[in-house]
Amino acid sequence: MPGPASGPVEEALAALPLVDHHCHGARTADLGPDAFASLLTEGRARPGSDVSPFDTPAGVAVRRHCAPLLDLPRHTPAADYTARRAELGWREVNRRFLTAAGVEVFCVDTGFAPHPVTSPAQLADASGGAAHEVVRLEGVAESVAAAGVGAGEYASAFRAAADSAVRRPGVVAVKSVAAYRTGFALAPERPAGSEVTEAARHWLTRGGRLTDPVLVRHLLWTAVDLGLPLQLHTGFGDDDIRLHRADPALLTDWLHLIRGTIPVLLLHCWPYQRQAAYLTAVFEEVYLDVGLALHHAGPSRSRAILEEALEITPFRKLLYSSDAYGVAEFHHLGALCFRQGLAALLQERVDADELSLPDALRIAAWTGRDNARRLYGLPAAGSSPPRPFCD
């Protein structure tokens, strides 16, 4: 948990059990220095280069804020940090950081696993919290294609597979990475069946990842039909994304067409948090978070990112996520950056008499926990436990 608080809002956020509404698993292997460093960046680490992932805001934040949890001094050198990590072993490292994050519920995207990582159940066990699953729909579609299906049967086969996936115990949402595959400058209308069949014919012939714009549109409309909250990656990501196509404002026409259907969660958003805030202000079903950017910017800039996100966003529309993947340090660091950044901006508004203290405390609880509980149907504290996730 974060260090000593300096005001009532800081104290409340330091003690608040968070809901991390979008994250991934942590590595289940001991990592050498190069493997660990490669997970500190969204870019490509180049061993032997003089550009080290440790020499970034995220790398500096890890050495400052994560080192003490490994019994190391603040600002410990990178070599000492990775050596201590290896000495403790991955299970103990994960346990320490996941526990320190102070997260009571993780909503875990299980569709991205280029390395062996913890399952939702393992994440919950290591943290002492609970975990639920978020189903990535592109993975479902690609599994349908890999299993063998005719072009004319693709649409119904995909819908059946998606229906089956979301009925698994512990599933609370679906997700799309359309931002990576096509970007959001798509025709907003639901594609006709004949269009889907023709696009499927081309895709099934050539194989590979789902990148056809018609089939991505079909996937998004299938998500609407499924009825669960839909998470959409927007903005910042690895070098597979074309950032100018990941601006959530490009979704405006589609959002008009799906009014009154499902909650749409705009993930991460940076540097488009202001565009995302506009969408939350004008579309009842749209919500946002600024996860991923927080731990990559570090605690010193988290407040500024959150402040821009909250310029016009309704307070019931902002959620917390870490989008942590690979290293459990990011589960902890994301939570720390969120707590410190939000506490600083809310406390300043209280001190300036722009917010009452009760309002600030409500906003802190809504954003860190209660908005996600409401959207995903998670039980409130003190009620019956969430449905167990089954591996």
KOLLUM-530673 format. One record per residue (C-alpha): z, y, x; residue number from 1; residue in one letter. Coordinates in steps of 0.5 Angstrom, whole numbers, plus 500, padded with zeros to 3 digits. Each point is the difference from the previous one (the first is absolute). Example, Ala and Ser with C-alpha at 12.3 -4.5 7.8 and 13.67 -1.06 7.14 Angstrom:
<rs>
516_491_525_1_A
498_507_502_2_S
</rs>
This chain:
<rs>
500_500_500_1_M
499_507_502_2_P
506_504_504_3_G
505_504_497_4_P
498_505_495_5_A
501_507_500_6_S
500_502_492_7_G
501_497_493_8_P
492_498_500_9_V
500_497_507_10_E
506_496_498_11_E
497_497_493_12_A
493_498_504_13_L
504_497_506_14_A
504_496_495_15_A
494_498_495_16_L
497_493_500_17_P
492_501_500_18_L
495_497_496_19_V
494_499_506_20_D
494_500_494_21_H
495_498_506_22_H
501_496_506_23_C
498_494_504_24_H
503_495_504_25_G
503_500_507_26_A
498_496_506_27_R
503_493_500_28_T
499_499_508_29_A
502_503_506_30_D
496_506_503_31_L
498_501_507_32_G
499_508_502_33_P
493_500_498_34_D
500_497_493_35_A
506_504_498_36_F
497_506_502_37_A
494_499_497_38_S
504_499_493_39_L
502_507_501_40_L
493_504_499_41_T
495_499_494_42_E
495_501_506_43_G
498_495_505_44_R
505_499_506_45_A
496_499_506_46_R
505_497_506_47_P
499_503_506_48_G
498_507_497_49_S
504_506_502_50_D
501_501_493_51_V
506_496_497_52_S
502_499_493_53_P
507_502_503_54_F
497_507_501_55_D
499_502_493_56_T
505_503_495_57_P
501_493_497_58_A
501_497_507_59_G
505_505_502_60_V
504_500_493_61_A
501_492_501_62_V
503_501_507_63_R
504_506_497_64_R
502_497_493_65_H
499_492_501_66_C
503_499_507_67_A
507_501_498_68_P
500_494_495_69_L
498_496_506_70_L
506_502_504_71_D
496_505_504_72_L
501_507_502_73_P
496_505_496_74_R
493_502_503_75_H
500_493_504_76_T
494_499_504_77_P
494_496_497_78_A
501_494_505_79_A
508_499_499_80_D
498_501_492_81_Y
496_494_500_82_T
504_496_505_83_A
506_501_495_84_R
496_498_494_85_R
497_493_504_86_A
508_499_502_87_E
502_500_493_88_L
494_496_497_89_G
496_502_493_90_W
505_497_495_91_R
506_505_503_92_E
495_506_501_93_V
498_499_493_94_N
507_499_497_95_R
502_506_503_96_R
495_505_498_97_F
499_497_493_98_L
507_501_499_99_T
501_507_502_100_A
494_502_496_101_A
505_500_494_102_G
494_497_495_103_V
503_496_494_104_E
492_498_498_105_V
494_499_504_106_F
493_500_496_107_C
496_496_505_108_V
492_500_501_109_D
499_493_502_110_T
492_501_501_111_G
500_503_507_112_F
503_495_505_113_A
496_500_506_114_P
506_497_504_115_H
505_496_497_116_P
505_504_497_117_V
506_499_495_118_T
499_498_493_119_S
504_504_495_120_P
505_495_499_121_A
501_500_508_122_Q
500_508_499_123_L
506_500_495_124_A
504_495_504_125_D
500_504_506_126_A
502_506_497_127_S
504_498_495_128_G
496_503_494_129_G
495_497_495_130_A
492_500_501_131_A
494_500_495_132_H
493_499_501_133_E
494_504_500_134_V
494_497_499_135_V
494_502_504_136_R
494_500_495_137_L
494_500_506_138_E
504_493_502_139_G
499_497_494_140_V
493_502_499_141_A
498_497_507_142_E
504_494_498_143_S
496_499_494_144_V
493_501_504_145_A
503_495_506_146_A
501_495_495_147_A
493_500_497_148_G
498_503_494_149_V
493_502_497_150_G
498_507_499_151_A
500_499_492_152_G
507_498_500_153_E
503_504_506_154_Y
503_505_495_155_A
504_495_495_156_S
502_496_506_157_A
503_506_504_158_F
504_503_493_159_R
503_493_500_160_A
502_499_507_161_A
503_507_499_162_A
504_498_494_163_D
502_494_503_164_S
503_504_506_165_A
503_506_496_166_V
504_494_496_167_R
503_498_507_168_R
508_501_500_169_P
502_506_503_170_G
493_504_499_171_V
501_507_498_172_V
494_504_502_173_A
493_499_502_174_V
496_504_506_175_K
493_502_502_176_S
498_502_507_177_V
493_503_497_178_A
502_506_505_179_A
498_495_505_180_Y
494_496_497_181_R
496_506_497_182_T
504_506_499_183_G
502_503_494_184_F
493_504_499_185_A
498_495_494_186_L
497_500_494_187_A
506_500_495_188_P
497_496_494_189_E
502_493_499_190_R
494_496_503_191_P
496_496_495_192_A
500_493_500_193_G
493_499_503_194_S
501_505_505_195_E
506_496_502_196_V
496_493_500_197_T
494_503_505_198_E
505_503_505_199_A
504_494_500_200_A
494_496_501_201_R
498_505_507_202_H
508_499_502_203_W
500_493_499_204_L
494_499_504_205_T
502_504_506_206_R
507_498_500_207_G
505_504_504_208_G
505_505_497_209_R
500_504_493_210_L
496_506_501_211_T
495_501_495_212_D
501_506_496_213_P
499_497_493_214_V
505_494_501_215_L
505_505_503_216_V
499_504_493_217_R
501_493_496_218_H
506_499_504_219_L
503_506_498_220_L
499_499_493_221_W
502_493_500_222_T
507_503_503_223_A
500_505_494_224_V
499_494_495_225_D
506_496_504_226_L
505_505_498_227_G
504_500_506_228_L
501_506_504_229_P
495_501_505_230_L
501_503_507_231_Q
494_503_504_232_L
500_501_507_233_H
498_508_501_234_T
500_504_506_235_G
502_498_507_236_F
499_493_503_237_G
497_496_506_238_D
493_501_503_239_D
497_496_494_240_D
500_506_495_241_I
496_506_500_242_R
505_505_498_243_L
496_505_496_244_H
498_494_495_245_R
507_499_499_246_A
502_506_497_247_D
503_499_493_248_P
497_506_497_249_A
494_496_500_250_L
503_495_495_251_L
501_506_495_252_T
494_498_495_253_D
502_492_500_254_W
507_503_498_255_L
498_504_494_256_H
497_493_498_257_L
506_496_501_258_I
505_505_496_259_R
505_496_496_260_G
499_494_504_261_T
504_498_506_262_I
504_503_505_263_P
496_502_507_264_V
504_501_506_265_L
497_504_506_266_L
503_497_506_267_L
501_504_506_268_H
495_506_499_269_C
501_503_507_270_W
496_505_501_271_P
498_500_492_272_Y
507_501_498_273_Q
499_507_496_274_R
494_497_497_275_Q
504_494_498_276_A
505_505_497_277_A
495_503_496_278_Y
498_493_497_279_L
507_499_498_280_T
501_506_497_281_A
494_500_495_282_V
500_492_499_283_F
506_497_497_284_E
499_493_503_285_E
499_502_507_286_V
505_500_505_287_Y
501_501_508_288_L
503_498_506_289_D
500_503_507_290_V
501_493_504_291_G
497_498_506_292_L
499_508_502_293_A
508_500_501_294_L
501_496_505_295_H
494_501_504_296_H
502_508_500_297_A
507_498_501_298_G
507_504_497_299_P
498_507_503_300_S
494_500_495_301_R
502_496_494_302_S
503_506_497_303_R
493_504_500_304_A
496_494_497_305_I
505_499_495_306_L
500_507_498_307_E
493_501_499_308_E
500_493_496_309_A
505_504_496_310_L
497_506_499_311_E
497_499_493_312_I
502_492_499_313_T
504_499_494_314_P
507_497_503_315_F
499_494_496_316_R
493_498_503_317_K
502_500_508_318_L
503_493_502_319_L
502_497_507_320_Y
496_495_504_321_S
500_499_508_322_S
493_496_500_323_D
504_497_506_324_A
496_494_503_325_Y
501_495_506_326_G
506_504_503_327_V
506_500_496_328_A
502_507_504_329_E
495_503_495_330_F
504_497_494_331_H
506_504_503_332_H
497_506_502_333_L
496_501_494_334_G
506_500_496_335_A
504_505_505_336_L
494_505_500_337_C
500_500_492_338_F
507_501_500_339_R
501_505_505_340_Q
494_504_498_341_G
501_500_492_342_L
507_502_501_343_A
499_506_505_344_A
495_503_495_345_L
504_498_494_346_L
507_503_503_347_Q
496_506_502_348_E
498_502_493_349_R
507_498_498_350_V
503_505_505_351_D
495_506_498_352_A
502_498_492_353_D
493_498_499_354_E
502_493_497_355_L
507_498_498_356_S
504_495_503_357_L
499_495_494_358_P
493_501_500_359_D
499_499_507_360_A
504_494_500_361_L
496_497_494_362_R
494_502_504_363_I
502_496_506_364_A
502_494_496_365_A
493_500_496_366_W
496_500_506_367_T
504_495_504_368_G
501_495_495_369_R
500_501_492_370_D
492_502_500_371_N
498_494_503_372_A
505_496_495_373_R
497_503_494_374_R
493_499_502_375_L
501_493_502_376_Y
505_498_495_377_G
505_498_505_378_L
507_499_498_379_P
505_506_501_380_A
506_499_504_381_A
506_496_497_382_G
495_496_496_383_S
497_493_500_384_S
497_499_507_385_P
492_500_501_386_P
496_494_499_387_R
500_496_506_388_P
494_500_504_389_F
497_493_501_390_C
496_499_507_391_D
</rs>
